[in-house]
Amino acid sequence: MSSASLCGVDEAGGGPLVGAVYAAAVVLGPDHGIVGLADSKKLSEARREQLAALIRKQALAWSIASASAAEIDQLNILNATMLAMRRAVEGLAILPDEVLVDGNRVPALNVPARAIVRGDATVAEISAASILAKTARDESMRQLHQLHPRYGFDRHKGYPTEAHLQALEQWGALSEHRRSFGPVKQALQLGQRSLFQ
């Protein structure tokens, strides 16, 4: 099978307390010529942005999709991640022969798929997908920061850092927060208590 028919899939944003979980699917093709693909977490933000632009320009096909905070609360984070991955693959302009998914689970797809643990570090297509998913998720956090600057989303990207937890305690949860996640649930309960005091 030629590598042109291989699609890599990865997600970003499983751990944060706010916003959608993102997934990307990428068919690089054998002659993509993109040097330096790696697990997005191992790259600087500037390098990720550079590589993301190259991937969007030079890959045979790519697609980015997400599952919202409301879908995460309804389905749980694992099922919402699988949904985002499926949406990403279904959004491709090319139907791949095989889908390689980072991790140990595979979403329900109409094409053959297999999971590859640490695939984002070893398979170029999955590395490319991890970069697109991460840069799209980070951009969504920058946009949310514009709307709600006091939460500091531009810095912690929605992860449960001390600064984020303090902001939650001080300002309460936003509609974009994942209500099924412990610290958000706690902040909502605190907010309700203060309403009735």
N, CA, C and O of each residue as an XYZ file, in Angstrom:
788
protein
N       0.833     -1.185      0.000
C       0.000      0.000      0.000
C       0.881      1.254      0.000
O       1.844      1.333      0.763
N       0.563      2.214     -0.833
C       1.381      3.425     -0.879
C       1.042      4.306      0.303
O      -0.079      4.281      0.810
N       2.031      5.095      0.743
C       1.803      5.954      1.902
C       0.804      7.056      1.580
O       0.288      7.702      2.492
N       0.521      7.285      0.298
C      -0.447      8.316     -0.078
C      -1.821      8.011      0.493
O      -2.626      8.918      0.703
N      -2.092      6.725      0.747
C      -3.422      6.357      1.217
C      -3.506      6.258      2.738
O      -4.532      5.851      3.283
N      -2.421      6.633      3.424
C      -2.405      6.600      4.891
C      -2.894      7.927      5.455
O      -2.511      8.995      4.979
N      -3.743      7.849      6.474
C      -4.213      9.049      7.155
C      -3.810      8.957      8.621
O      -3.994      7.912      9.246
N      -3.272     10.014      9.168
C      -2.961     10.083     10.593
C      -4.024     10.888     11.321
O      -4.526     11.879     10.790
N      -4.372     10.467     12.539
C      -5.381     11.170     13.339
C      -4.864     11.353     14.765
O      -4.293     10.434     15.352
N      -5.072     12.546     15.310
C      -4.731     12.796     16.710
C      -5.664     13.866     17.253
O      -6.359     14.554     16.506
N      -5.659     13.986     18.581
C      -6.545     14.964     19.226
C      -5.734     15.931     20.083
O      -4.560     15.702     20.378
N      -6.395     17.013     20.472
C      -5.803     17.966     21.418
C      -6.913     18.498     22.306
O      -8.016     18.782     21.839
N      -6.613     18.628     23.576
C      -7.573     19.267     24.469
C      -8.425     18.317     25.276
O      -9.552     18.656     25.638
N      -7.908     17.124     25.567
C      -8.659     16.204     26.419
C      -8.657     16.635     27.880
O      -9.640     16.430     28.592
N      -7.555     17.232     28.328
C      -7.381     17.546     29.744
C      -7.901     18.887     30.234
O      -8.188     19.013     31.425
N      -8.037     19.903     29.371
C      -8.482     21.209     29.853
C      -9.887     21.198     30.456
O     -10.653     20.253     30.265
N     -10.205     22.256     31.180
C     -11.500     22.382     31.838
C     -12.493     23.172     30.992
O     -13.657     23.319     31.367
N     -12.038     23.671     29.868
C     -12.877     24.593     29.097
C     -12.725     24.335     27.606
O     -11.666     23.911     27.143
N     -13.780     24.590     26.866
C     -13.721     24.547     25.406
C     -13.858     23.154     24.820
O     -13.989     22.157     25.531
N     -13.822     23.126     23.505
C     -13.998     21.888     22.745
C     -12.734     21.032     22.782
O     -11.645     21.524     23.077
N     -12.898     19.740     22.476
C     -11.758     18.874     22.183
C     -11.627     18.865     20.661
O     -12.624     18.757     19.947
N     -10.405     18.977     20.175
C     -10.140     19.060     18.732
C      -9.484     17.788     18.230
O      -8.764     17.115     18.968
N      -9.735     17.467     16.979
C      -9.058     16.343     16.326
C      -8.715     16.764     14.908
O      -9.408     17.581     14.301
N      -7.640     16.196     14.392
C      -7.263     16.456     13.005
C      -6.960     15.140     12.317
O      -6.508     14.180     12.941
N      -7.219     15.115     11.014
C      -6.886     13.972     10.162
C      -6.048     14.509      9.007
O      -6.407     15.506      8.381
N      -4.933     13.842      8.730
C      -4.016     14.329      7.690
C      -3.567     13.184      6.787
O      -3.118     12.142      7.264
N      -3.695     13.392      5.480
C      -3.096     12.503      4.478
C      -1.937     13.281      3.874
O      -2.146     14.212      3.096
N      -0.708     12.897      4.234
C       0.460     13.666      3.788
C       0.831     13.367      2.335
O       1.168     14.276      1.577
N       0.769     12.100      1.953
C       1.281     11.714      0.638
C       2.781     11.479      0.711
O       3.443     11.973      1.624
N       3.325     10.725     -0.249
C       4.739     10.318     -0.170
C       5.730     11.456     -0.394
O       6.875     11.360      0.047
N       5.325     12.519     -1.062
C       6.280     13.581     -1.424
C       5.966     14.890     -0.709
O       6.094     15.965     -1.296
N       5.561     14.806      0.540
C       5.123     16.027      1.233
C       6.268     16.985      1.521
O       6.056     18.196      1.582
N       7.485     16.463      1.700
C       8.653     17.318      1.876
C       8.673     18.155      3.143
O       9.422     19.129      3.223
N       7.865     17.795      4.136
C       7.820     18.576      5.385
C       8.816     17.980      6.372
O       8.694     16.823      6.773
N       9.791     18.778      6.752
C      10.847     18.314      7.658
C      10.542     18.779      9.078
O      10.065     19.895      9.285
N      10.820     17.916     10.055
C      10.699     18.333     11.452
C       9.380     17.979     12.106
O       9.070     18.483     13.186
N       8.592     17.113     11.465
C       7.331     16.685     12.090
C       7.636     15.888     13.356
O       8.497     15.007     13.358
N       6.925     16.208     14.422
C       7.141     15.534     15.716
C       5.872     15.701     16.536
O       4.954     16.427     16.155
N       5.840     15.016     17.664
C       4.745     15.178     18.606
C       4.602     16.670     18.920
O       5.575     17.320     19.303
N       3.393     17.211     18.758
C       3.190     18.657     18.912
C       3.633     19.152     20.290
O       4.054     20.301     20.428
N       3.541     18.287     21.317
C       3.913     18.705     22.671
C       5.416     18.935     22.799
O       5.869     19.617     23.719
N       6.187     18.367     21.875
C       7.646     18.505     21.943
C       8.147     19.736     21.167
O       9.342     20.030     21.169
N       7.235     20.442     20.511
C       7.619     21.582     19.673
C       7.239     22.896     20.352
O       6.288     22.950     21.131
N       7.989     23.951     20.050
C       7.621     25.267     20.570
C       6.359     25.744     19.853
O       6.018     25.251     18.778
N       5.679     26.701     20.460
C       4.452     27.220     19.843
C       4.738     27.796     18.458
O       3.978     27.583     17.514
N       5.843     28.528     18.353
C       6.186     29.145     17.058
C       6.456     28.072     15.998
O       6.027     28.206     14.852
N       7.168     27.010     16.385
C       7.479     25.938     15.439
C       6.209     25.194     15.022
O       6.049     24.832     13.856
N       5.315     24.971     15.977
C       4.036     24.326     15.645
C       3.271     25.136     14.611
O       2.726     24.581     13.657
N       3.233     26.453     14.803
C       2.498     27.320     13.865
C       3.123     27.260     12.471
O       2.409     27.213     11.469
N       4.463     27.263     12.410
C       5.163     27.157     11.112
C       4.807     25.851     10.410
O       4.460     25.834      9.229
N       4.903     24.749     11.172
C       4.627     23.431     10.592
C       3.160     23.293     10.192
O       2.847     22.686      9.168
N       2.264     23.855     10.999
C       0.832     23.778     10.669
C       0.559     24.438      9.325
O      -0.216     23.918      8.523
N       1.193     25.583      9.074
C       1.003     26.281      7.791
C       1.508     25.414      6.640
O       0.877     25.341      5.586
N       2.662     24.752      6.852
C       3.213     23.867      5.813
C       2.303     22.671      5.554
O       2.076     22.287      4.406
N       1.787     22.090      6.628
C       0.906     20.915      6.493
C      -0.339     21.293      5.696
O      -0.743     20.572      4.784
N      -0.947     22.431      6.046
C      -2.159     22.861      5.345
C      -1.883     23.124      3.867
O      -2.756     22.949      3.017
N      -0.658     23.545      3.577
C      -0.307     23.873      2.194
C       0.087     22.632      1.385
O      -0.257     22.520      0.209
N       0.818     21.692      2.028
C       1.476     20.617      1.269
C       0.870     19.224      1.425
O       1.165     18.333      0.628
N       0.037     19.027      2.428
C      -0.588     17.703      2.582
C      -1.571     17.473      1.430
O      -2.122     18.424      0.874
N      -1.782     16.210      1.081
C      -2.771     15.884      0.046
C      -4.177     16.230      0.521
O      -5.011     16.690     -0.258
N      -4.429     16.006      1.802
C      -5.732     16.342      2.383
C      -5.576     16.505      3.888
O      -4.763     15.826      4.516
N      -6.355     17.402      4.454
C      -6.375     17.564      5.909
C      -7.747     18.072      6.340
O      -8.467     18.703      5.566
N      -8.087     17.783      7.579
C      -9.380     18.185      8.112
C      -9.247     18.345      9.617
O      -8.594     17.538     10.279
N      -9.865     19.384     10.153
C      -9.878     19.622     11.599
C     -11.333     19.656     12.047
O     -12.169     20.296     11.409
N     -11.633     18.973     13.134
C     -12.999     18.946     13.659
C     -12.937     19.029     15.182
O     -11.863     18.942     15.776
N     -14.094     19.196     15.797
C     -14.118     19.302     17.259
C     -15.419     18.722     17.809
O     -16.373     18.467     17.074
N     -15.424     18.527     19.108
C     -16.651     18.212     19.849
C     -16.721     19.233     20.975
O     -15.745     19.442     21.695
N     -17.862     19.858     21.120
C     -18.019     21.007     22.018
C     -17.985     20.594     23.493
O     -18.069     19.415     23.835
N     -17.860     21.605     24.345
C     -17.905     21.353     25.798
C     -19.228     20.690     26.179
O     -19.257     19.804     27.033
N     -20.317     21.116     25.549
C     -21.632     20.509     25.846
C     -21.644     19.032     25.438
O     -22.206     18.193     26.143
N     -21.019     18.721     24.294
C     -20.946     17.317     23.858
C     -20.057     16.503     24.797
O     -20.342     15.337     25.071
N     -18.986     17.114     25.286
C     -18.109     16.438     26.256
C     -18.902     16.111     27.524
O     -18.806     15.005     28.056
N     -19.682     17.077     28.000
C     -20.486     16.855     29.218
C     -21.538     15.769     28.997
O     -21.853     14.996     29.902
N     -22.067     15.729     27.789
C     -23.134     14.763     27.490
C     -22.579     13.354     27.277
O     -23.160     12.375     27.746
N     -21.446     13.257     26.561
C     -20.939     11.954     26.118
C     -19.813     11.404     26.980
O     -19.599     10.192     26.986
N     -19.102     12.223     27.688
C     -17.836     12.061     28.410
C     -16.677     12.337     27.458
O     -16.844     12.298     26.240
N     -15.509     12.614     28.016
C     -14.391     13.117     27.203
C     -13.907     12.069     26.194
O     -13.539     12.418     25.072
N     -13.904     10.799     26.581
C     -13.435      9.767     25.645
C     -14.353      9.684     24.423
O     -13.879      9.717     23.287
N     -15.654      9.578     24.652
C     -16.582      9.457     23.527
C     -16.631     10.723     22.679
O     -16.795     10.655     21.460
N     -16.488     11.886     23.332
C     -16.458     13.147     22.577
C     -15.204     13.223     21.711
O     -15.249     13.732     20.592
N     -14.082     12.714     22.231
C     -12.842     12.680     21.457
C     -12.998     11.776     20.238
O     -12.583     12.133     19.135
N     -13.594     10.611     20.440
C     -13.846      9.694     19.317
C     -14.755     10.354     18.267
O     -14.563     10.170     17.066
N     -15.740     11.120     18.736
C     -16.644     11.829     17.830
C     -15.881     12.871     17.009
O     -16.071     12.974     15.797
N     -15.022     13.637     17.673
C     -14.224     14.656     16.970
C     -13.309     13.994     15.928
O     -13.153     14.502     14.818
N     -12.708     12.853     16.302
C     -11.841     12.129     15.361
C     -12.634     11.647     14.142
O     -12.183     11.773     13.003
N     -13.816     11.097     14.401
C     -14.644     10.617     13.296
C     -15.025     11.780     12.375
O     -14.974     11.646     11.152
N     -15.398     12.899     12.951
C     -15.746     14.085     12.157
C     -14.558     14.540     11.310
O     -14.726     14.931     10.154
N     -13.349     14.487     11.894
C     -12.153     14.908     11.150
C     -11.922     14.004      9.937
O     -11.665     14.492      8.837
N     -12.014     12.693     10.139
C     -11.803     11.757      9.026
C     -12.892     11.938      7.970
O     -12.607     11.918      6.772
N     -14.130     12.112      8.409
C     -15.234     12.285      7.460
C     -15.128     13.598      6.693
O     -15.731     13.748      5.630
N     -14.365     14.547      7.227
C     -14.191     15.841      6.562
C     -13.097     15.861      5.507
O     -12.916     16.871      4.826
N     -12.363     14.760      5.360
C     -11.270     14.708      4.375
C     -11.813     14.706      2.948
O     -12.852     14.110      2.663
N     -11.090     15.385      2.061
C     -11.463     15.385      0.631
C     -11.069     14.070     -0.041
O     -11.583     13.739     -1.110
N     -10.163     13.326      0.581
C      -9.701     12.035      0.043
C     -10.118     10.939      1.011
O      -9.940     11.087      2.220
N     -10.665      9.853      0.507
C     -10.976      8.710      1.370
C      -9.708      7.873      1.523
O      -9.249      7.280      0.546
N      -9.127      7.809      2.731
C      -7.872      7.054      2.889
C      -8.117      5.545      2.882
O      -9.224      5.081      3.153
N      -7.058      4.786      2.565
C      -7.139      3.319      2.620
C      -7.047      2.824      4.056
O      -7.649      1.814      4.420
N      -6.282      3.552      4.864
C      -6.121      3.156      6.265
C      -5.920      4.394      7.120
O      -5.266      5.355      6.716
N      -6.502      4.344      8.313
C      -6.378      5.444      9.272
C      -5.547      4.961     10.456
O      -5.823      3.907     11.030
N      -4.534      5.732     10.813
C      -3.681      5.429     11.962
C      -3.983      6.456     13.044
O      -3.831      7.658     12.828
N      -4.412      5.980     14.208
C      -4.871      6.862     15.278
C      -3.889      6.814     16.439
O      -3.477      5.738     16.873
N      -3.520      7.986     16.937
C      -2.633      8.025     18.099
C      -3.360      7.483     19.324
O      -4.524      7.806     19.560
N      -2.663      6.655     20.103
C      -3.240      6.153     21.346
C      -3.604      4.688     21.262
O      -3.002      3.932     20.500
N      -4.599      4.284     22.054
C      -4.941      2.856     22.111
C      -6.410      2.590     21.779
O      -6.913      1.494     22.024
N      -7.093      3.585     21.226
C      -8.499      3.407     20.833
C      -8.729      3.992     19.454
O      -8.038      4.912     19.018
N      -9.722      3.429     18.783
C     -10.035      3.854     17.421
C     -11.515      4.226     17.350
O     -12.362      3.483     17.844
N     -11.834      5.375     16.737
C     -13.248      5.720     16.583
C     -13.927      4.821     15.549
O     -13.251      4.170     14.754
N     -15.241      4.785     15.558
C     -15.999      4.018     14.560
C     -15.882      4.737     13.220
O     -16.336      5.872     13.074
N     -15.271      4.068     12.243
C     -15.036      4.671     10.924
C     -15.477      3.711      9.822
O     -15.640      2.512     10.048
N     -15.663      4.262      8.633
C     -16.022      3.426      7.471
C     -14.799      2.934      6.711
O     -14.925      2.333      5.644
N     -13.624      3.187      7.259
C     -12.371      2.732      6.628
C     -11.557      1.962      7.662
O     -11.733      2.177      8.861
N     -10.671      1.072      7.224
C      -9.836      0.337      8.186
C      -9.012      1.312      9.035
O      -8.492      2.308      8.533
N      -8.908      1.007     10.315
C      -8.172      1.899     11.220
C      -7.491      1.083     12.298
O      -7.986      0.032     12.706
N      -6.354      1.576     12.753
C      -5.703      0.932     13.899
C      -5.067      1.992     14.786
O      -4.690      3.073     14.333
N      -4.961      1.647     16.058
C      -4.387      2.558     17.044
C      -2.888      2.304     17.155
O      -2.432      1.163     17.089
N      -2.136      3.375     17.323
C      -0.683      3.271     17.509
C      -0.304      4.094     18.744
O      -0.377      5.323     18.733
N       0.098      3.400     19.798
C       0.507      4.087     21.023
C       1.774      4.895     20.729
O       2.722      4.397     20.123
N       1.764      6.152     21.175
C       2.858      7.113     20.905
C       3.078      7.313     19.404
O       4.192      7.605     18.968
N       2.025      7.156     18.629
C       2.124      7.364     17.183
C       2.499      8.785     16.812
O       3.086      9.028     15.757
N       2.149      9.742     17.703
C       2.480     11.136     17.378
C       3.983     11.377     17.354
O       4.442     12.374     16.798
N       4.748     10.476     17.948
C       6.210     10.614     17.945
C       6.871      9.754     16.866
O       8.049      9.944     16.563
N       6.119      8.803     16.278
C       6.758      7.834     15.375
C       6.177      7.798     13.960
O       6.832      7.302     13.043
N       4.975      8.308     13.768
C       4.335      8.252     12.451
C       4.117      9.684     11.961
O       3.422     10.462     12.614
N       4.709     10.036     10.810
C       4.661     11.423     10.319
C       3.225     11.931     10.177
O       2.929     13.076     10.521
N       2.338     11.074      9.668
C       0.939     11.501      9.469
C       0.259     11.847     10.793
O      -0.517     12.800     10.874
N       0.561     11.057     11.834
C      -0.046     11.337     13.146
C       0.590     12.586     13.762
O      -0.102     13.392     14.385
N       1.902     12.747     13.591
C       2.565     13.974     14.067
C       1.919     15.202     13.437
O       1.649     16.193     14.115
N       1.676     15.122     12.131
C       1.052     16.246     11.417
C      -0.343     16.521     11.978
O      -0.724     17.675     12.173
N      -1.097     15.457     12.233
C      -2.442     15.619     12.800
C      -2.370     16.234     14.193
O      -3.191     17.083     14.541
N      -1.389     15.811     14.993
C      -1.266     16.351     16.348
C      -0.958     17.851     16.301
O      -1.434     18.612     17.143
N      -0.168     18.268     15.323
C       0.184     19.693     15.176
C      -1.045     20.505     14.760
O      -1.292     21.576     15.315
N      -1.809     20.010     13.798
C      -3.011     20.740     13.371
C      -4.046     20.816     14.491
O      -4.657     21.865     14.699
N      -4.248     19.717     15.210
C      -5.230     19.719     16.285
C      -4.817     20.690     17.394
O      -5.640     21.449     17.907
N      -3.535     20.656     17.756
C      -3.035     21.508     18.852
C      -3.099     22.987     18.468
O      -3.513     23.812     19.283
N      -2.698     23.336     17.246
C      -2.710     24.752     16.860
C      -4.144     25.268     16.736
O      -4.409     26.427     17.054
N      -5.067     24.426     16.282
C      -6.471     24.842     16.182
C      -7.057     25.057     17.574
O      -7.772     26.030     17.816
N      -6.749     24.149     18.472
C      -7.247     24.270     19.855
C      -6.665     25.530     20.521
O      -7.388     26.271     21.187
N      -5.350     25.769     20.337
C      -4.715     26.949     20.932
C      -5.335     28.239     20.392
O      -5.531     29.201     21.134
N      -5.639     28.247     19.099
C      -6.267     29.430     18.494
C      -7.640     29.671     19.122
O      -8.017     30.818     19.362
N      -8.387     28.604     19.386
C      -9.704     28.755     20.017
C      -9.559     29.335     21.421
O     -10.415     30.093     21.876
N      -8.475     28.977     22.103
C      -8.237     29.506     23.453
C      -7.832     30.985     23.399
O      -8.191     31.762     24.283
N      -7.089     31.365     22.365
C      -6.752     32.794     22.213
C      -8.024     33.611     21.958
O      -8.177     34.718     22.475
N      -8.924     33.053     21.160
C     -10.192     33.750     20.890
C     -11.032     33.864     22.166
O     -11.643     34.901     22.424
N     -11.055     32.794     22.955
C     -11.807     32.834     24.214
C     -11.180     33.849     25.174
O     -11.879     34.514     25.938
N      -9.854     33.954     25.120
C      -9.149     34.933     25.956
C      -9.590     36.361     25.606
O      -9.739     37.201     26.492
N      -9.795     36.629     24.315
C     -10.246     37.963     23.899
C     -11.590     38.302     24.562
O     -11.832     39.447     24.946
N     -12.449     37.302     24.689
C     -13.781     37.516     25.267
C     -13.740     37.592     26.793
O     -14.507     38.332     27.409
N     -12.832     36.813     27.397
C     -12.780     36.713     28.872
C     -11.326     36.786     29.354
O     -10.792     35.797     29.855
N     -10.682     37.953     29.205
C      -9.238     38.043     29.487
C      -8.843     37.714     30.927
O      -7.714     37.292     31.178
N      -9.766     37.903     31.871
C      -9.352     37.709     33.273
C      -9.098     36.241     33.629
O      -8.533     35.953     34.684
N      -9.506     35.320     32.769
C      -9.259     33.894     33.043
C      -7.855     33.438     32.600
O      -7.386     32.387     33.038
N      -7.191     34.209     31.745
C      -5.819     33.865     31.346
C      -5.701     32.693     30.386
O      -4.703     31.972     30.406
N      -6.722     32.494     29.536
C      -6.700     31.342     28.620
C      -5.532     31.391     27.631
O      -5.095     30.351     27.140
N      -5.030     32.579     27.341
C      -3.897     32.682     26.408
C      -2.636     32.048     27.000
O      -1.747     31.618     26.266
N      -2.569     31.995     28.324
C      -1.386     31.427     28.979
C      -1.547     29.931     29.249
O      -0.695     29.136     28.851
N      -2.641     29.538     29.930
C      -2.755     28.125     30.342
C      -3.586     27.273     29.389
O      -3.681     26.058     29.562
N      -4.196     27.916     28.369
C      -4.961     27.193     27.328
C      -6.086     26.329     27.912
O      -6.491     25.335     27.309
N      -6.578     26.714     29.075
C      -7.716     26.007     29.651
C      -7.376     24.846     30.565
O      -8.268     24.237     31.155
N      -6.070     24.528     30.690
C      -5.673     23.435     31.579
C      -5.873     23.858     33.039
O      -5.895     25.051     33.341
N      -6.019     22.883     33.944
C      -6.315     23.216     35.341
C      -5.089     23.683     36.115
O      -4.691     23.049     37.093
N      -4.491     24.787     35.682
C      -3.353     25.368     36.408
C      -3.882     26.096     37.649
O      -5.085     26.306     37.803
N      -2.971     26.464     38.506
C      -3.365     27.196     39.720
C      -4.086     28.491     39.356
O      -5.087     28.848     39.977
N      -3.565     29.199     38.335
C      -4.174     30.473     37.919
C      -5.605     30.255     37.415
O      -6.502     31.045     37.708
N      -5.805     29.179     36.659
C      -7.141     28.888     36.118
C      -8.104     28.520     37.252
O      -9.247     28.977     37.276
N      -7.636     27.701     38.179
C      -8.486     27.288     39.303
C      -8.861     28.495     40.172
O      -9.985     28.587     40.665
N      -7.905     29.423     40.355
C      -8.190     30.637     41.129
C      -9.238     31.496     40.418
O     -10.146     32.039     41.048
N      -9.094     31.608     39.088
C     -10.063     32.397     38.301
C     -11.453     31.773     38.388
O     -12.455     32.477     38.512
N     -11.498     30.449     38.322
C     -12.786     29.740     38.441
C     -13.442     30.045     39.789
O     -14.644     30.294     39.879
N     -12.611     30.016     40.829
C     -13.129     30.263     42.174
C     -13.621     31.706     42.308
O     -14.641     31.985     42.938
N     -12.852     32.613     41.688
C     -13.154     34.039     41.830
C     -14.321     34.478     40.936
O     -15.219     35.192     41.381
N     -14.298     34.046     39.682
C     -15.260     34.563     38.699
C     -16.362     33.566     38.343
O     -17.346     33.934     37.701
N     -16.202     32.303     38.757
C     -17.202     31.294     38.409
C     -16.949     30.687     37.039
O     -15.997     31.057     36.351
N     -17.804     29.756     36.650
C     -17.641     29.041     35.378
C     -18.329     29.791     34.242
O     -19.385     30.396     34.426
N     -17.712     29.738     33.072
C     -18.304     30.293     31.849
C     -19.161     29.230     31.175
O     -19.108     28.056     31.541
N     -19.945     29.644     30.195
C     -20.748     28.661     29.446
C     -19.841     27.689     28.692
O     -20.253     26.570     28.386
N     -18.603     28.112     28.389
C     -17.656     27.241     27.667
C     -16.959     26.227     28.576
O     -16.274     25.329     28.086
N     -17.125     26.360     29.889
C     -16.488     25.404     30.798
C     -17.196     24.046     30.742
O     -18.403     23.966     30.517
N     -16.419     22.993     30.950
C     -16.933     21.622     30.929
C     -17.515     21.293     32.296
O     -16.786     21.056     33.260
N     -18.832     21.283     32.359
C     -19.516     21.143     33.646
C     -19.326     19.788     34.313
O     -19.519     19.658     35.522
N     -18.954     18.792     33.541
C     -18.776     17.447     34.106
C     -17.387     17.255     34.724
O     -17.127     16.221     35.338
N     -16.488     18.243     34.568
C     -15.136     18.136     35.116
C     -15.132     18.659     36.551
O     -15.707     19.707     36.846
N     -14.470     17.907     37.442
C     -14.500     18.172     38.877
C     -14.341     19.621     39.309
O     -15.220     20.140     39.997
N     -13.254     20.300     38.933
C     -13.053     21.678     39.403
C     -14.157     22.634     38.944
O     -14.490     23.586     39.649
N     -14.726     22.377     37.757
C     -15.807     23.234     37.248
C     -17.079     22.973     38.049
O     -17.789     23.902     38.436
N     -17.354     21.686     38.289
C     -18.511     21.287     39.100
C     -18.436     21.972     40.472
O     -19.426     22.490     40.988
N     -17.233     21.953     41.037
C     -17.007     22.566     42.350
C     -17.277     24.071     42.306
O     -17.926     24.620     43.196
N     -16.771     24.732     41.258
C     -16.960     26.183     41.118
C     -18.437     26.521     40.957
O     -18.913     27.523     41.491
N     -19.153     25.685     40.224
C     -20.593     25.909     40.041
C     -21.334     25.758     41.362
O     -22.251     26.525     41.657
N     -20.936     24.768     42.156
C     -21.575     24.568     43.465
C     -21.280     25.743     44.396
O     -22.153     26.195     45.137
N     -20.033     26.234     44.347
C     -19.664     27.409     45.154
C     -20.523     28.598     44.754
O     -21.026     29.339     45.599
N     -20.680     28.763     43.443
C     -21.488     29.873     42.911
C     -22.930     29.779     43.383
O     -23.550     30.786     43.723
N     -23.458     28.562     43.400
C     -24.850     28.367     43.844
C     -24.971     28.677     45.337
O     -25.937     29.284     45.797
N     -23.938     28.230     46.080
C     -23.972     28.486     47.537
C     -23.993     29.988     47.805
O     -24.755     30.478     48.638
N     -23.124     30.717     47.067
C     -23.037     32.167     47.331
C     -24.341     32.869     46.940
O     -24.684     33.904     47.512
N     -25.067     32.308     45.968
C     -26.353     32.894     45.551
C     -27.394     32.780     46.670
O     -28.253     33.648     46.830
N     -27.297     31.694     47.436
C     -28.335     31.440     48.424
C     -27.946     31.868     49.837
O     -28.704     31.661     50.785
N     -26.761     32.467     49.974
C     -26.327     32.873     51.327
C     -27.057     34.133     51.765
O     -26.827     34.627     52.869
